Amino acid sequence: MELADLSYSRLLFDNLLAPNVYLYTAMLTAYSSLPDPAPAAHLFALMLRRGCPKPNEFIYPHVLKACSDRSAFHLAKSVHSHVSKLGFDRLAVVQTSVLDAYARFSDLDTARKIFDELPDRNVVSWTALISGYARVGRVGNAIALFEEMPERDVPSWNAMIAGCTQNGMFSEAVTLFQRMQKENARPNDTTVTCMLSACGHLGVLRLGKWIHGYVIKNQIRISSFVLNALIDMYGKCGSLIEAGFVFGALFEPSLTAWNSMINCLALHGHSERAIAVFNDMENQGSRPDEITFVGLLNACTHAGLVDEGMSYFNSMRRTYGIELKIEHYGCAVDLLCRAGRFEEAMGVVKDMKIEPDEVIWGSFLNGCKVHGNFSLAEFSVKKLIEIDPSNVGYGVMLANLYSKHGKWEEVGHVRKMLKDGGGKKLPGCSWIEVDNRVHQFYSGDKFHPEADVICGLLEELAGLLEP
């Protein structure tokens, strides 16, 4: 809904001599769905100025819901003060809305204080605090609170699953989804969207297909979010035919759908098809955004289309007015370095308004390895070490680089630095799907409950492979 859609309703409202509290509530309910909090704030202020009618407990939740923008935090706090002054803070419906507002603005200490003081906690108040914790990355707090809940509904399950997905805890999201079904909570389109995202990141195609089938079998509402998530999941799992089927069934693909299709084609090396989809997108009147160009630049990188890729890169600001971000610079540098065009790549870095990150210097390093540019490779590794001195892997890279070129004295210096630094290389992490369960394991992991059995079987298999 947009403000223009409510202009006639507001005109009628303003012509009333003495609108009652129910009419104010109706207008505030409509305004609360707008992204801009100003109309709701102005109407609420008008109500207070007139002094009649007096606000009731049903007014405040809509005013607080309208405080969705970060700039409206002061308004939310003012409403909270007003609520306390009039004594409405003893009512659960009002206090839950106040708690939700503080949680949305990431003031979790205040939100938790309100939660602890609630005389009658309901599932909405529990869910609001869980969502707040998950939003700021405090997933441990969210899980602990979730486990304490006396009863859970579908939105509370969704809040916890979404929290895990948003914080990269994809296998935990799968486990929660399985628990949700065992407890006979019926997933909805929000659940499905979150789970398809988790499946895509884990690469568990079988579970993703099962969820797709579940949606159809149980007639779950197939929203645009679900369709976009299906394209993304199939694409990330490498099932491009299914991704294409879902995309092809869309009458008017959204920008997100176009982006998902371009990105999944680029990810799997189908560069020409990705570029063709981009051309179709423009021909149908959809305007690309920053995400579109990440996929497009990746497509050009995989195909070695250096000039075409740089043309797209340069058109972002000139033609489309899109502000370049670190991801776009990273793609452009990678594209040029793979082709050995290091001077141009360094020119891109010099034009950057932001500091180059590990991806940028990693692209230089990889290109230098291919094209044998020792001095630039050395410079790139040293930049990586500057960015993250605790990452032992970068020191190992530098030692290997010196060793390859016979610079043994430098090798000794680097090894001493590594020994004195006491850092640790982060282990690689992988997932595998077995019997509809997702297993997570790390390089060098000794903490799996069946580690001895696994290692024994591995040794047995290794023995069978010996000639």
N, C-alpha and C positions, 0 to 999 in steps of 0.2 A: 504494500500500500504506500502511496505517496501523499504528500501534503495537499497537492492539487485535488486529489480525490475527495478530500474532506472539506474543501472550501465552501461548498454549498451547505453542508451540514452546519458548519460554523456560522455561516450567514444567518441561517434559521435560528440557531442558538442565540446569537447576539441580538436578535429582534424580539426575544422573549423578555417580558418585563421582570419576571422573578423566577428564573429557572430553579427547579428543586434539586435536591441532592442526587436524585436518580439520573437526571439529565446531565449533571456535571460528571457523574460516574461513567455514563455512556460515552461522553466526549473524551474523557481521560483514557478510557479503555481503548478507543480508536487511536488516540495520539501515542499510546504506549507501544504500539507496533511500528512506529516510525523510527528511523535511525537517528534523527535529530531530537534531543530532549527538550529543545526550546519551546515548542508549542504547548507541551504538557506543563512545563514549568510556568509559562505565562498564564495559562488558564487556572492553575492551582493558586498562583499569586493573586489573580483577580478574585477568586472565590474567598480568599482570606481577607482581602481589602474590603469587599462588600460586607463581610461579616454574617451574611445570611445567604444560603443555609450554612449551618455548621458542618464541617467535614465529619463523616462517620468512619468506622473501621474499614469499610470497603473502598474508600477513596485512596488511602495510602498505598496499598499494594500496586495500584496502577501508576501512581506517580513514581514510585521506586522502580517499577519495571521500565519506565521511560528513561531512567538514568543509566543508559547502556553505554554511552560514550564516556571516555576517560575524563573529559572536561566537566562532566556532570557529577563528579565525586563530591564536590562541595555542596551541591544541591541535595544529594542523598544524605549527607551528614546533617544538613539543615532540617530535612524532613524527619530524620531520626530524633533530633532535638525537639521538634514540634510534637512528635508522637509521645515522647516522654513527658513533656510539659502537660499534655492533655490527659495523660494516664492510659493511653491506648497501648502502651508497651506491655501491659499485662495480658493482652489478647494474643493468642497463638498465631492467628492469621496475619496480624501486623508484624509481630516479632520475627516470624519466618521470612517475611518479605524484607525486613531490615537486614536480617542475617544474610539472605541471598545477595542483597546489594553489596554488602561489605566483602562477601566471598568473590563476587564478580570483579571487584576492584582490587582483589588480592590483599586486602587487609585482613589476613587470616587470624591474627591475634584477637582483634575485636570481634570477628565472626565467631571464633571459638568461645570467647567470653559470653556472648549472647546465647550461643547454643547451650553452654553449661548452665546458664541461668533460666533456660526455658522450663516452665513447669510441666508443660505437655508437649513433648517432642513428637512430631509426626514424621512420616516417611519423606515429606517434602523438605523439612529442615535437615534431616540426615543427608539427603541427596545433595542439597545446596552446599553443605560444608565439604562433602566428598569431592564434588566438582571443583570447588575452590582450591582444595589441596592439590588435586591432580593438575589443575591449570598452571600452577607455579612449580610443578615438578616434585612436590612432596608426596610421591606415590605411596611411600611407606605409611604416612599418616592416613592417607585415603583408604588404604587396604585395612589398616587397624580399625578404623571407624566403620568400614563396611562390614567387617566380621562381627562387630558389636551390635549391628542393627537387629532389633527384635523381629522385624519383618521387612521383606524387600518386595518392591514392585518392579515392573519393567524399566521405568526411568532410572531407578537406582542401579540396576544391573547395567544399563546403558552408560551411566555416568562412570562406573568403574571400568568397564571394557574400553570406553573412549579414552579414559585417563591413561590406561596401560598403552593403548595404541599410539596416543599422542606423545608419549614419553619413550617410545621405542621398545616397550616390553611386550613384544608381539606374541611370544609363546605363552606368557601369562594371560594375555587376552583370550587366546584359544582355550586355555584351561578354564577360565571364567565362563566362556560361552558353553562349554560342555557341562559345567556345574549348573548353569542357568537352565539348561534343558532337563537335567536330572531333577531339579526342583520345580519342574512344570511351569516355569515362567515362559510365556509365549514371546519369542523375538518379534520385533517390528522392523520397519524399514531403517530406523536409526541403528539398531543392533546390526542389521545386515551390512549397512554401509561401513561401519567400524570393522566388522569381521572380514569383509572383502579386502579392506586396506591391510589388515594383519596378514591375510593369506598371500597377498601380493608381495609384501616385504619378506615373508618367510619362504616364498616360492612353493607353497604347498597347494598344487593345482587340484589334487583330489578333493581336499576339503573345500576349496573354492567352488568346484563344480557341484559338490553336494549342497552347499549353501544356495547356489543358483537354482538347483532343483527344488530345494525346500521352499524358496520364494514362490516358485510357480505352483507347486503342489498345495501350499497353504494359502495361496491367493493374498500374499503380503503385498501391500501397495508398492508398485514399482515406480518410485519417484525418480526425478532426474538425478538425484544423488546416488541412488542405487545403480542406475544405468551407467553413470560415469565411473562408479566404483567397479562395476563388472568389466568395463573396457580396460581400466587400469590394472585390475587383478589378472585378467587373461593375458594382457600385454606383458606384465612383469614376469609372469610364469612361462612366457615364451609360446603361449597358445594363440598365435596371431590370427588363425582362422576364426576361432570363437570370438576374439576381440572384434574382428571385422564384421561378423554376423550381427553382434549387438550394435555396433556403430551403424551398420547399414540399415538397421530397423528404425533408426531415429528419423523422424520426419524433418525436424529442424534441430540439428545438433547444437548443443550449447558450446560456449567457448571452452569450457572444461572438457567436454567430450572431444572436440577437435584437438585440444592439447594432449589429452591422453593417447589418442590415436597416433599423433605425430611422434610423441615421445616413445611409445612402445615400438614403433617401426624403427626409429633411430637407434634405440637401445639394442635391437637385434640385427643391426646392420643393413636394414632395408632402406637405404638412404634415398634412392630415387622415388620409392613409394611415399616416403615421408614428405619429400619436397612436393610430390604430386598432390598429396592431401592438403598441404599448405596452400597450394595454388587454388584448389577447389574451395578451400575456406574463404580465401579472398574473393573469388568469383561469386560466392554466395552472400557476400556482404558482411561477413564476420570480421571484425578488426582484431588482429593479433595483439597479445600482451607480452609481458616479459617472460612468462613461462613458455609461450609458443617458441620464442627465439632460442631458449635453451635447447629444446628438442631439435630445432632446425639447425643450429650450429653443431650439435652433436652428430646429426646426420651428415653434414658436410665433412666433419672430422673423420668419420668412419669410411667415407668414400674418397677421401683425399681431395675434395673439391675446395681447394684453398682460396682461389679467387672468388668463387661463388659465395663461400662462407664469409669472407671478409666484406663482400658486398652487402650481405644480409646484416652483418655486424654494424657496418657504417650507416645502414639505412634506419637502424633502430631510433637514433636520435633525430636524424635529418628528416626522415619520411613520416615516422610514427610518433615522434615525441616521447619515446620511452627512455626513462633514465637507466643508464647502464649500471648493472650490479656486479658484484664480485664473480657470480656464476658466469656472466657473459664474458667478462675479461678472461676468466679461466679457460673458457671454450676457445676464444680467439687465440690466446697464447698457445694452447695445446695444438690447435690447428696449424699454426705457423711453425712451431718447434718440430712437429712430426715431419714437416717438409724441409727442415733445416734452415728456415728463414729467420735466423736468430736476431738479426738487426731489427727487422720489422716487429718481432715479438717484444724486444726490449723497448721499442718505440711505443708499443701499446702500454707497457708497464709504466713508462715515464708519463704518459697521458692520464693515468689513473688518478682519480680524486680520493681513492681509498688505498690503504696499505695492502700490498700484495700478501696473499695468504699461502698456506702450505701447498694448495693445489697449483697455484701459479708457478712456484719454484720447483715443485715436483714435475710439472710439465717441461720446464727447461731441462731438468736433470734427465728425464727419459729421452728427450730429443737429443741431448748431448751424447748419451750412450749409443744411440743409433748412428749418429753422424760423427762420432769421435772428437768432440770438442772438449778437451780436458779442462782448459782454464775456466770456461763457463760452467762446466759441471762442478768444479771445485767451488766456484763462487755460489752456485745454487745450493749445494749441500750446506755451506756455511750459513746461508740465509735461513735454511730450514732449522739449523741448530739454534740460531738467534731467536726464531719464533717459538721453539719448544725445546729448551735445553735438557729437559727431563726425558725426552724420547731417545732412548739408547739406540734405536734403529737408525737414526740419522748419523750417529757417530760411527756405527758399523758400516754404513754406506760410504762415509768419508775414508775410513780405513781401507775398505775394499778398493776404492778408487785409487788411493795412493799405492796400494799393493799391485794393482794391475799395471801401473806405470813405473814400477820399480823404485818408488820413493820410500825406502825402508825407514829412514830417519823419521819422516812424517808419520808413518804407520805406528812407530813406537810412541810418538807424542800422543797420538789419538787414543791408542790403547791404554796409556797411562791415565789419560783424561777420563776414559770410560771406567777404569778401575777405581779411580779416586771419587768419581761422581756418585757412584752407588745407585744409579738409576736402574729402571727395569723396563724391558721391552713389553709392550702390551700384547697379550696372547691373542691369536686369531680366534674368531668365534664362528661356528657353523650350526646349521639346523638340518634335521632330517626327519621326514614323516614316515612312521612305521605303524601299521595297524591303527590308523586314524589318530595317532598320538604324535605330537611334535617334540622331538628330543633336541636339546641344546647342549653343545659341548665345546670346550676350548682346547687349544693347542697346549699339551703338557698337563692337562687336567687330571688330577689324581683323586678327586673328591666324588666321583660317580659311585653310587652305592654298589654297583656291580662291576667296578673297575677291574678287579682281579679276574673275573670271568671273561670280560672283554679282552684284556691283555693276553690271557691264556689262549683264547680262540684265535686271536691275531697271530700269535706265535705258531699255532698249529697250521694256520693257513699259509704263513710264510714258509714253513717246512715243506708243505705240499708243493709250493712253487719252485723250490730248489731243484736244479737239474740232477 
